[in-house]
């Protein structure tokens, strides 16, 4: 079936109008009498043709026909074995034609044009609505096939993914619940949302890269359940006469149950995070997991393995994992051993050159703010920051200096780092300097063994002679009494070479600089080789 409209000559337009009229006539025949059910085959043939307008008309006509057949009960299986054999045969044939129709629509989800994909999705979900209303239960298997076709399609457009998320999943509680369940089934080989009912859903083939990409996009657009949302299949919550009252109530009530949504949300995300994520998707998940995923998990500690692995990966990935890991530690009582040792290891020269530098320093300020942290730990971080500031670009150096000042203000027990006096020669009175003076071991991975508390922050005095005057001025604050309040770290995090250049060039001098210029008397100076060469 091709829903694309094609433009041709007058002859093609005339043939298209003839086909459209034929579709309308066949539709009326089928809807008016069951004796014309065979006309469905001809309509489906037109829907599979290359004539875009006729195919679109035939597809929508079939939607109306199957909706009417569901409402009349002709597509339902016979409830007893005593039913008329001829009626059973007709029902089997109609269900076979219906499956062909929905398969054609799912194929259109991979169409080259986005409007065609969205139209096919609309027709598919309309069919699921009619099917669910007739059966009195949500057609989860049919919906899963739709989700698999959308998320697994390499040609699924941005418009199709947005339509699924915004127009349907976000607007209807039952679609949201079963979307999460479908993602969990498709992404995890052993997920069973109906545990205890003897049903298993096993993934038959590996997940494609397109599924990972599309699932991430849609999961990111789906909002959590809000009170008052409607149901797409309205009859799913009503009593189904073919089922017991308790079972029907359970199926409908799940769509309105906050606990069911929380469980489905958790299982979907856990299954997704087990997939082979690309580096870009991995980083995007880590950027938002503390806001979009952790607060809505049934048991957030289930994310511990994922975040711990990311934290131990090193580099920018570790920086991004800090937010989620800190949320688990502070709000969910996660006991993470050697957290500060791994945090200490992240402080290296590369830190000042990654784009997530500002995010890291915001979190570092929070991690080191507790007054219960031992002095040796704070001293190790202060010493490491001061040492790195010697080699950091100006934008990183100002952040490190401000951070060290705040650490000393918050932890007075570390003030010894700037008050330790050097040794002097008794005979000459000169300061004794040797290569072994600093006991701090920068290569030691453990803050407790780095001997930072026995050292001093001599790097700050070195920074007072920095080539950039603003850094030198900032470092001189350690020569003054600590009466000034802590720095607002946000004032330093967004600095770059560009911001420094703009601030220096746009600053108005208080007075004009003294300049003594001597206008040149000629093109060259006397005695220059170039002048002698050019003398004619």
Residue pairs with C-beta under 8 A, 6 or more apart in sequence:
1 44
1 47
1 48
1 49
1 55
1 58
1 59
1 104
1 105
1 107
1 108
2 48
2 49
2 50
2 51
2 52
2 55
2 108
2 111
2 116
3 52
3 55
3 56
3 59
3 108
3 111
3 116
3 119
3 120
4 52
4 55
4 111
4 113
4 116
5 52
5 53
5 56
6 12
6 50
6 51
6 52
6 53
8 16
12 51
15 51
16 51
16 53
16 54
19 46
19 49
19 51
19 53
19 54
19 57
19 58
20 53
20 54
20 57
22 46
23 43
23 46
23 54
23 57
23 58
23 61
24 57
24 61
26 36
26 39
26 42
26 43
26 61
27 43
27 61
27 64
27 65
29 36
29 39
30 36
30 37
30 39
30 40
30 43
30 65
31 64
31 65
31 68
34 74
34 90
37 90
37 94
40 62
40 65
40 94
40 97
41 97
43 58
43 61
43 62
43 65
44 58
44 62
44 97
44 100
44 101
44 104
46 54
46 55
46 57
46 58
47 55
47 58
47 59
47 62
47 101
47 104
48 55
48 104
49 55
49 58
56 119
59 104
59 105
59 119
59 120
59 123
60 123
62 101
63 123
63 126
63 127
66 75
66 98
66 101
66 127
66 130
67 126
67 127
67 130
69 75
69 94
69 98
70 76
70 130
70 131
70 133
70 134
71 130
71 133
71 134
73 134
74 90
74 91
74 94
75 91
75 94
75 95
75 98
75 131
75 134
76 91
76 134
76 135
77 91
77 95
78 87
78 88
78 91
79 242
98 127
101 127
102 124
102 127
102 142
102 145
105 120
105 123
105 124
105 127
106 120
106 124
106 145
106 146
106 149
108 116
108 117
108 119
108 120
109 117
109 120
109 121
109 124
109 146
109 149
109 150
109 153
109 156
109 160
110 117
110 149
110 153
110 154
110 155
110 156
111 117
111 120
111 155
112 155
114 157
114 158
114 159
114 160
115 159
117 156
117 157
117 159
117 160
118 159
118 160
118 163
121 146
121 150
121 160
121 163
121 164
121 168
122 163
124 146
125 146
125 168
125 175
125 232
127 142
128 139
128 142
128 143
128 146
128 232
128 233
129 232
129 233
131 139
131 142
132 138
132 139
132 232
132 233
132 235
132 236
133 233
133 234
133 235
134 235
135 235
135 240
136 235
136 236
136 238
136 239
136 240
136 241
136 242
136 243
136 248
137 236
137 240
137 243
137 248
137 251
138 174
138 178
138 233
138 236
138 251
138 255
139 233
140 178
140 181
140 182
143 175
143 178
143 179
143 182
144 178
144 181
144 182
144 185
144 186
147 164
147 179
147 182
147 183
147 186
148 182
148 186
150 156
150 160
150 161
150 164
150 214
150 218
151 183
151 186
151 210
151 211
151 214
151 215
151 218
152 186
152 208
152 210
152 211
152 214
153 210
153 214
154 208
154 210
156 210
156 214
158 217
161 214
161 217
161 218
161 221
162 221
164 218
165 218
165 221
165 222
166 221
168 175
168 232
169 175
169 176
169 179
169 218
169 222
170 176
170 221
170 222
170 223
171 229
171 230
171 232
172 229
172 230
172 231
172 232
173 225
173 229
173 230
173 231
173 255
173 256
173 261
174 231
174 232
174 233
174 236
174 255
175 232
176 222
176 225
176 229
176 261
177 254
177 255
177 260
177 261
177 264
179 218
179 222
179 268
180 261
180 264
180 265
180 267
180 268
181 193
181 264
181 267
181 268
183 215
183 219
183 268
183 271
183 272
184 191
184 193
184 264
184 267
184 268
184 270
184 271
185 191
185 193
185 201
185 203
186 203
186 207
186 211
187 203
187 207
187 211
187 215
187 268
187 271
187 272
187 274
187 275
188 203
188 267
188 270
188 271
188 274
189 202
189 203
190 202
191 201
191 267
191 271
192 199
192 200
192 201
193 201
193 264
193 267
207 275
207 276
209 278
211 275
212 272
212 275
212 276
212 277
212 278
212 281
213 278
213 281
215 272
215 275
216 272
216 277
216 281
216 284
216 285
219 268
219 269
219 272
220 284
220 288
220 292
224 261
224 265
224 296
225 258
225 261
231 237
231 255
231 256
236 251
236 252
236 255
237 251
237 252
237 253
237 255
237 256
238 248
238 252
239 245
239 248
239 249
240 247
240 248
240 251
243 251
254 260
262 296
262 297
262 298
263 298
265 296
265 297
265 298
266 297
266 298
266 299
266 302
269 293
269 297
270 302
270 303
273 285
273 303
273 306
277 285
282 310
282 317
283 316
283 317
283 320
285 293
286 310
286 317
286 320
286 321
286 323
286 324
287 320
287 323
289 303
289 307
289 323
289 324
290 323
290 324
290 326
290 327
293 303
293 324
294 300
294 303
294 324
294 327
294 328
294 332
297 303
300 327
300 328
300 331
300 332
301 328
301 332
301 334
303 324
303 328
304 328
304 334
307 321
307 324
307 325
307 328
308 325
308 336
310 317
310 318
310 320
310 321
310 324
311 318
311 321
311 322
311 325
311 342
312 318
312 342
313 321
314 346
315 350
315 354
316 354
316 356
318 342
318 346
319 346
319 351
319 354
319 356
319 359
319 360
320 356
320 359
322 343
322 359
322 360
322 363
323 359
323 363
325 334
325 336
325 339
326 363
326 366
326 367
328 334
328 336
329 336
329 339
340 367
340 373
340 377
340 447
341 445
341 446
341 447
343 364
343 367
344 380
344 381
344 384
344 445
344 446
344 447
345 445
346 360
347 381
347 384
347 385
347 388
348 388
349 388
349 391
349 392
351 357
351 360
351 388
351 396
352 388
352 392
352 393
352 395
352 396
352 400
353 393
353 396
354 360
357 396
357 399
357 493
358 493
358 494
361 399
361 403
361 489
361 493
362 489
362 490
362 493
364 381
364 403
365 403
365 406
365 489
368 378
368 381
368 407
368 410
369 410
371 410
371 411
373 411
375 411
375 413
375 414
375 453
376 447
376 448
376 452
376 453
377 447
377 448
378 407
378 410
378 411
378 413
378 414
379 414
379 417
379 452
379 453
379 455
380 447
380 448
380 450
380 452
380 453
381 407
381 447
382 404
382 407
382 408
382 414
382 417
382 452
382 457
383 417
383 440
383 450
383 452
383 455
383 457
384 442
384 452
385 400
385 403
385 404
385 407
386 400
386 401
386 404
386 457
386 459
386 460
386 463
387 440
387 442
387 459
388 396
388 400
389 396
389 397
389 400
389 401
389 404
389 459
389 463
390 459
390 462
390 463
392 400
393 497
394 466
394 468
394 470
394 471
394 495
394 497
394 500
395 495
395 496
395 497
395 499
395 500
397 463
397 466
397 468
397 471
398 470
398 471
398 474
398 492
398 495
399 489
399 492
399 493
399 495
401 460
401 463
401 471
401 474
401 475
402 474
402 487
402 489
402 491
402 492
403 489
404 457
404 460
405 477
405 478
405 486
405 487
406 486
406 487
406 489
407 414
408 414
408 415
408 417
408 418
408 482
409 482
409 485
409 486
410 486
414 453
415 482
416 453
417 452
417 453
417 455
417 456
417 457
418 456
418 457
418 460
418 478
420 455
420 456
422 431
422 432
422 433
422 437
423 431
423 432
424 430
424 431
424 432
425 431
425 432
438 455
438 456
438 458
439 451
439 454
439 455
440 450
440 451
440 452
440 454
440 455
441 449
441 450
441 451
442 450
444 450
444 451
457 478
460 475
460 478
461 475
463 471
463 472
463 475
464 472
464 475
464 476
464 479
465 472
466 472
466 475
468 500
470 500
477 484
522 531
523 531
523 534
524 530
524 531
524 534
525 531
